[in-house]
Amino acid sequence: MRLNCNFGLLIALALAAPRAMPAQAEALTHVNVVDVETGTIERDRTVILNRGILVATGATGTTKIPRGARVRDFTGAYVIPGLWDMHAHVGGTGRSSLALYVANGVTGVRDMGSILDVVRPWRDSIQAGTLLGPRLVLAGPIIESTGWLEAVRNIARQNGDASLTEDLAARIPINTPHTARAAVDSVIKLGVDFLKIRNDPSRVALFGMLRHAREKNVLVAGHWPARITPAEASDSGYRSLEHGPLTIVNGQLTPTLDRMSADERQALFARFARNKTAYTPTIVSLKGYRLTPDSMVSRILADSAGALDPRRRYMDRGLVSRWVGAFELKQSETGTPLDWLSFQKSWLRDLRGMADAGVLMLAGTDAGSPLVYPGFAVADELESLVKEGGLTPLQSLRTATLNVAKWMSAERTFGSVSPGRRADLVILDGNPLADIGNVRKIRAVVRDGRVHERVALDSMLRSVESTARIADASADAADTSYVSLVNRALGANDSQQWARAAELWQQVLAANDYVPDHWYALGRALYNGGKYRESIRPFERALELGAGRAYNAAWNIARAYAHSGEPESAFRWLKWALDFGLRSRQAVREDPAFEKYRGDARFRALADSVDVSKLSRSEGRKHDLELMVAEVQRMHRDPNGTIRFARFERQVRA
């Protein structure tokens, strides 16, 4: 897919040099340069860095070192490009985790969905050189199935679960081609670097979203879809598929590729390679969440000192509390540990075949999910790709370096230790091509031309550990207050305190104004409080941002205009509500807002045009729930899923 100028500009900005660059050139001498393109090692080289760029490499002793450059002797060390985590949620792991990435040689992160108002300032501060962290490439709000999102919203409201409430703020639901196009447009306007689709909606909505993304020349990444085939996904514009290829059918784990013969799988992998559809397995997220014994989980979560796993002591209280909540939900979810172990075995069987077929494999961890330690987990993933996925150390190393640059069409900017590339490097005390585990033996990290040797890296780790021990002093405290505010607004809605709810939703939107469901909630509070005219703009804003419940928003706008004595506008919006999917003729005819218009021929014609004409109000609601249940039955699940279908089905049928 050819990138348009706007998207190319966004990626270029994400990869650009910071405004505050080191003034002094650096010469790294007596190093062994790992060529990730050829798999060879250039021995005893000197690498010259200047103003954030790798400007030259050559034999030590003959390579000219610029006057005034600082010379650092790294005799015997191995230099590789800076690593990338291509599937993480830095908004969930917190501001302090940014230093953990750098300390572990991870100089770039593709964020797969966070609250944009949280992570965008971090990206800007990193770019300005005022905050130490990896380069951030952002998806922003995740585009999501309406049914899945409504199910999680119900659970969050009933359980008072703050972590789920926070998660909802980074999601935009779609259920029709119209809302799919609106979602794409609204996310692009936010200045994101690519689009993320998770639990897929109907086929028509998903194809509509992918078609519109192609028209805008924007990359799309997402989970393996349940409602279209992997081949259709690749042909339609998925540029990377995430996690394990899995769906849940009638409550049973169903590995997508197991339904295909060996020849069919190879043909699919060839199609992926031809279409440049990459794959990010995130093996470590499955191992951490699904395959860690419960007895070990409880011990690690309680072990803040890190006696069992030293990495635990760098995790702040907020992140650990989200892990605890996820493990509690896991107890009621689909699949036993043996089921998931069987799935892992069948899934990993195909990774080497994908790599050998030319599929662009990407290293991702799903950092933010339970027992996936931000920064540290990239080495875990690279090792898993070799030991369990069958890749060679070179193939594994490429997933976090060269392949990332190829996915972003930025091979001349980063991804290799070559002149002209950004000066993001990792200096190791072992050869990663002999043992991929040597990526953990870090002697120094170069981030934008600044060399952080082991003493500085250890200082970063101590600082993060100290921050984790003082949760209230963490920069993530603002995120927690936002979650609390959303929970209070939801509570006011539930208790029908409409004036208070409207006030709280206005405060929520002042902090984060791109979540369509929050605009819808404000409109509902104003409408139910009798402020009909004032409710119109929030409902319109929800539609502009791509609200999944499009017909509900349009229906409420029609009702608000009817209450306000503006029949022309009311009928126009009623027509749109019907086009968006409003199905209950009885609800239209009996709504008090239209009482004075029931004799109007225009109103009667609209009411008579409802598609499901024989459904009463209760029957219409039952019909909607049946559709929702069917959607969740077919929905794609990832290892970090948060809802079991059976639990949701019990709720909606109650």
N, C-alpha and C positions, 0 to 999 in steps of 0.2 A: 504494500500500500504506500503510495507516495504521500509524504507529509505536506500539508499546505504551509504557507509562510507563517501563519499565526502559531500553529502547533510547533513548527520547527523553532520559532522564536522562543516559545516557552521552554523547550528542552535546552536550547542554547543558554537561556538565562539561568536555568537550574545548574548547568555545568560550567558557567562562566567563573572567571577568577573573582575573588572577593575584592571589595573596594579597598580594603586595607591589606596590602601584600608585603611579604618580607623584603626589606631593602637590600639585604646582603645575599649574594649568590652562595650556593652550597656545592661542595664537591664531595661526593661519596666515593671513596677509593677502595680498591682491592675487593670489590664485590663480584659475585657471580650472578649474572643477569639471566633470569628465566624467560625465555621467549615462548609465550603462550600460544603463538601462532604455529610455530614449527615443532615445539616440544624439545628444543635444544637448549643448552646452557652455554652462555658466553662467559668464560672464566677470566677472573682477575681484571675486571673492567672498572672504569671510573664513570660515574654518572654526574652530569652537571645540571644543576637546577638554578633558575633565575626568574624572579618575579612570578612564581607560581607555575612555571612551565619547565618541563624537562627539555633542555635545549641541546644536549649532546650526550652520547655514550661512546666510549672508545677504550682502547687498551690502557691500563694504568702505566704511567711512565712516559707515554707518548701523547696522551690527550692533554691539550692545553687547558690549564685551569685559569679562569679569569682573575685578574688582579683584585685583591681584596676579598676573594671568596673564602668562606670558612671551609676548611678541609676536615673531613671526618673519616677516620680509618675504620672500616668495617670488614677487616680481613676475614675471609672465609664465609661471610654471610651471603645469603641468597636474596635477591630483590625480585619481587613480584608486583604486578599492578595492585592498587588498592582494591579491596574486596567490596562487593555489593550484597545487600540483603534485598532480594527482589519481591519479598512478600512480608511486610511488617505493618504494624499499626502503632506508630510512635505516639499518637495521641493517647492511646491506652497505656503505654508503658511509661509515659511521663517525661518531663523535660530533663530530669537527671539522667535518663537512659541515653541521651545523646552522647555524653562522654564515654559511656560504656562501648558504644559502637567504635569510636575512634581508638580507644584503648585496646580493642580487639582487632584492629586493622581493617575495620569496615568503614570505608570512606564515602559510601553512598548507600541510600536506602530508597526503595520504591514503596511509598506508603499506600497501602491498599484500602484506605478508608478510615478517616478520622474526622473529628469536628474541625472544619477548615479554619474557623476563627481561632482555634487553639494552635494548630500546627503551622499556619501560614506565618505568624510573627516569628516563630522559631526559624523557619526557612529564611526569612528576610534578615534576621539577626545574624545567622550563619553566613549569609551572603555578604553582609556588611562587615564581617570580621569581628563582631562584638560578642559572638557566642560560639564556643567550640562544639562542633558536631559534624555529622556526615552531610554530604549533599542530599537534599530531599527532593524527590520527584513525587508529586501529590495527585491522588485520585479525587480527593475531596469526598462529597457525599456519595455513598454507595447507592446504586439503582437497584431496586428490590421488588420482589413480588408483593403485591398488595395483601394477599391472603396471609403470607408469612408474617408480614410486618404487623398486621392487625392482631394476629395470634400472640406475638411477643408483647405487643402493647397491652393486651388484656392480662397477660401473666404479670407484667411489670406493675400494672395498676393494682392487681389483686394482692400481690406479694410485697408491694412497697420496695421493689428491688431497684436500688439506685444505679447499679452497674448496667442493668438492662435499659433503664431510662436513658442513661448516657449514650448507650449504643444506638438507640432509636434516633438520636439527634444527628447521626451521620448517615441517614438513610432517606431515599426518595422513592416512594412507591409508584409503580405503573401497572395498569391493567388493560389499557387500550392503545392502539397506534397513536391516538391523539396525545394521551398522557406520556407515551414513550418519547414522542418528538419533543414535547414540552420539557421533559426531564433532561434530554440531551442538550437542548438549547440553554436551559437554566444552569446546568452544571458547567457548560463551556463558558458562560458569562462570568462565572466565578474565577476564571483564570487557572483552571486545573491543567495538569499535564497529560492526562489520559482519563478514560472512563472505566468504572468498575461496575460489573453486573454480578449479582449474587444469586439468590434463589429466583429462578426465572419465572416470569409470568406466562400468560397464554402464548401460543406460537405466534399469533398475529401481532401481539404487542412486542414480543422479542424481535421478530423479523423487522418490525417497524422501527425499533430502536437501532438495530444494527444498520439498517438501510440509511437512516438519517445520520448516523455517525460516519458512515462511508461518505455521504454527501459533504459532510463537514471535514473529512480527512482527519479524523481523530482516532487514535488507537483505542481499542476496547480490550480489556482483560476481564476474565470472569471464571466462576466455577464451572465445572463440567455441567452442561445443561441437561435437564431431565425431559424436556418437551420437544427438543430437536436433537437430531443425531450429532455425534462428534463431527462427522463429515459436513453436515449442514452448517454447524457452528464455524468450522474452518472456512468453508466457502463463503459464508455470509459476513465474515469480518472479525471474528475473534482473533486477536493477535497474541494472546497467551491464555492458556487454560491453567487453572490453579487447583492444587490439592489432588486427592485421589479420585480416579474415575468411578464414581459411586452414585447410585440412586437408591431410594428406599421404596419398595413396592409391597403394599399390603403388610407393612411393618417389618419386612425382611430386607437385610442388606443385599444389594444386587450390584456386584462389580460390573460396570458398563462393558469393559473389554472382554469379560468372560463369555458374553453372549456372541462373540465373534470367533471365527476360526483363525488359525495362525496366519493363513494367507490374507484373510480380511484385515487382520490387525496390521500386517506389513503394508498392505495397500493404504490403510488409513494413515500410517506413519509417513509414507511417501507423500500423501496428500498434505499433511501438516508441513512437511519440509518444503513442498512446492509453494504452498500458500504463505509460508513464513509464519505459521502458527507455532509459537513457542510453548514450552511446558514447564511449570514450576511445581514440583512434587510436594514440597514441604513435609518431608518424611518425619522430621523431628516433632512436628505438632501432633501427628498421630501417635507417636511413641510417648510423648509427654502426657497427653490427655487420655488416650484410650488404653495404652498398654502398660502404664506404670501401676503396679499393684496398689490397691487401696491402702494397705497397711503402711507402705512406703510413702504414699502421698501425704497422709496425715502427719507422719513424722517430719517430712521435709517442710510442710507448710508451717508447722509449729517451731521449726528450728531456725529462728531469726539469726542465731550466731553463725550459722553455716557449718556446723560440725559434720553433717552428712554430705552436704554439697556446698563447697565454699562460695559458689556463685549466689546462693540464697541470700547472703548478707547484704548484697547490693540492691535487693528488691525492696521498694518502699511499701508501706502498709496498704496504700490504696490499691496497688497492683495485686498484692497477695490476697486482699479481700475479694477482688474479682475472681481470682483463681479459686478461692474457697467456694464462692457462689456457683461457679461453673461445675466444680466437682459435685456439689450437692444436687444440681440439676441432672448430672450424668446418671445418678442412681435410677432415675425413672425413664431413661432414654432407651432407644432401640439398640439391640445387639449386646451380646455378652463379650467379655474379653477374648474368648476363643473365636467368636465370629469375626472380631476385628483383626485378630492375629491371622486368621485364614485369608481375610481380605488383603492384608498387607503382603502376604506371601504371593498371592496371585497378581497383585498390582505391581510389586517390585520386579516381578519376572520380566516385565516389558520395558523397563527403563533403559537397559543396555541396547535393546532392539531399536528404541526410539533414537538414542544417540547415534547408533551406527547408521540409521536411515537418514541422518542429517537433520533431525528435529533439533531446533534450538532449545537446549535445556538451560534452565535458569535456577540459580540457588535462591531459595526463599525459606523462611522459618515460620511464618505466621506469629512472629513475636507479639506478645500480648495475650496469646492463648496460654493455658496452664502449663507450668514447668518448662516453658520455652524462654530462656534467659536472653534478653536483648543484647546483641553484640556477641556474646559468647556462643550463641546457638549457630552462627554461620559455620564455624569450624565443625560443630556437630553434624550439620547438614552435609557439608562436603565429605566428611568421613562416612556418613551413612550412604551417600551416593556411590561410594567405592565399595564398602564392605557389604552392603545389603542390595544396592542397585546394580552392582556389577560394572560400573564405569571405571575407566582407568584413572589414575591420579591426574593426568593431563586433562581428560574430559571433565573431571570434577572441577578442577581449578578454572577451566574456561567458563563454567556455569556462573561464576561470581566475578568474572573479569571480561574477557573478550566477547562472550555471548551477550552480555548486558549491553556493551557498546553497539553490537550488531542490532539488537532489538530496538535501540534508540536511534539507529542510523547515525552513530557518532563515533565510528571507529577511528577517525582522525583526531578525536578530542580526548579519548581515554580508552582504557581497556588493554593496553600493552605498555611495556617499558621501551618506548620509542621516542625519538625527538619530535617535538611539537605537541606532545600529549600533556594534559594537566598533570602537575606534579603531585599525584596521589599514589603513594607507594607503601609497601610493607617490606621490612627488612627482617629476614628470618635466620635463625641459627640452625636450620636444617633444610635439606633439599625436599621440597614438596612433591616433586615428581617421583622420588623414591618412596616417600611416605606422606600421604596427604595430611596426616596428623601433625606434620611439622608446621602447618600454618598456625599452630598454637604457640610455637617457639618464637615469639616476637621480640626482636632486639630493639626495633624502632619503627615508628609509623611516620610517614611524611604526608601531611595534609595541606594541600595548596602551597607546597614549597616550604612549609615549616616542619622542621625535623623534631619529633618528640621521641627522645631516647627512653630507655627502660625506666630510668629514675622519674622522668616526667609522667610516663604512663602509670607507674605505680602511685604517683601522687594523685592522678585523676581518679583512680580506683578508690583511694582512701577518702577523697572528697565525696564521691558518690555514696560510699558506705556511711559516712557521717550524715549525709542528707537523708538517707533511708531511715536512720535512727531518729530523726527529728521530723516526723511526717508533717507537722503543722507548719514547719519552715519551708517545706517543699513548694516549688512553684506550681505544683499541681493542686494546691489548695483552692485556687480559683475555679478549677474544673469541678471540684466537689461542691462548691457553693452553687454552681450552675445546675448541677444535678438536683440539689436540694430545692432550688427554685422551681424546676420543672415538676418535681414531686408535689410541691405545695399547690401548684396550679392544677395538676391532675386531681388532687384531693378536693380543691374547691369546685371543680367540675362535678366530681362524683357526689358531693353534698349539695349540688345545685345552688351554690352561693355565687350567682352569676356576676354580680358587680365585683366581688373579690376576685373571681376567676379572671375576669377581663383585665383587672389591674395587674394580676400576676403574669398573665400571658404577655401583656405589654412589656413587662420587665424582662421576661424571657427573651422576647424578640429584640429588645434593645441590646441584649448581650450576643444574640446569634439570630440573624434575621433571614436565613435562607432555608429553614426547615418548613416544608409546606404544611405538615400536620399541625405545627404550632400556629400558623396563620389560620388554618381551619378551626382550631380550638378557640382562638380569639374571636373569630366570626360567630361561632356557635354561642359563646358566652354573651356577646353583645346582642345577638338575635334573641336568645332566651331571656335576656334581661329587658327586652322591649325596645332596644336601640336598633331598630331595623335598618335605617338608612346608614348608620355607622358600621353595621356588620358587612355591608356589601364589599367595601374595599379589602378587608382581610380575606374574604372568600375568593375574590378575584386574584389576590396575590397568591393564594394557595394554588389556584389553577395555573398562574404564570410560572410557578416553580415546579409544576408537574405533579400535583397531588394525585395520588392513586385513586381516591374516591371522587373522581371528577364529576360524576352525575350528582353526588351529594352536594358538592360545592355549588354547581350550577342550579340545582333544585332550591337550595337555600337562598341563592341570589334572587331567583324568580319569586320566592315567597316574600323576601324582604321588599322587593319592588311592589308586589301586590299589596302588602301592608301599607306601603308608603303612597298608595294611590297612583301608581304609574303603570297602567296595564300594558302599554306597548312594550316597555322594557321587560315587564314580568313575562309576557307571552314569548318574547324573543329568547329569554333565558330558559323558560320552560321547554321550548323546542330544543335548545342545546342539551338540556338535561336528558331529554328523551333520546337524543342522538348519542349521548355518552353512555346510555345503558339503563336509565330509570325504567323499571319493569312493572310496577304495581299501579294498575288503573284505579283501583279503589283508593289508594293513598292520594293520588292526584285529585280525584273527584271530591274526597271528603276533607281535604286539608282546610282548616279555618281561614287560612290566608286568602284563599280563592273564593270564599263564600259569596261575596258580592258579584263575582264574575261568572257564577255557574250558569246564568242565562245567556252569556255571551257566546255567540256561535264560534268565535275563534277559540275560546277556551274548550268548548265541547269537542271541537275537531281535534284539538291536541290530546285531550283526555282519551278520546276514542282511538287514537293512533298508537297507544301503548302496545308493545309487541306481545307481552305475556298477558293477554287481555282478561283471562278468566281467573287470575290470581287475586285473592283478597289481600288485605294488608299483611295478616299473619302468614298466609300462604306465600306471599312474595318474600317475606323475611326468611321463611323456611327454605325457599328456593335459592336465595342468596347464600344461605349457610351450606346447603348441599353443594353448591358450586365451590365454595371455599374449602369444604372438606375434601372434595375431589382434587382441588388444587394442591392441598398439602399432602395428600396421598401420593401425588406424582412428583412432589418437589424434590429437587436435588439437595443432598445433605453433605456437609463437609465435616472433617474431624472436629471442628470447633463449633458445631451446631448447638443451639441453645434451647431447642424445643422438640419434644417427642410428639409425633402425630396423635397417638392414642390419648395423650393428655389434652391436647387441643380439641380433639373430637368430642371428648366428654364435656368440655366447656360449651362448645357451640351447640351441642344437642340438648343441653340442660334447659 
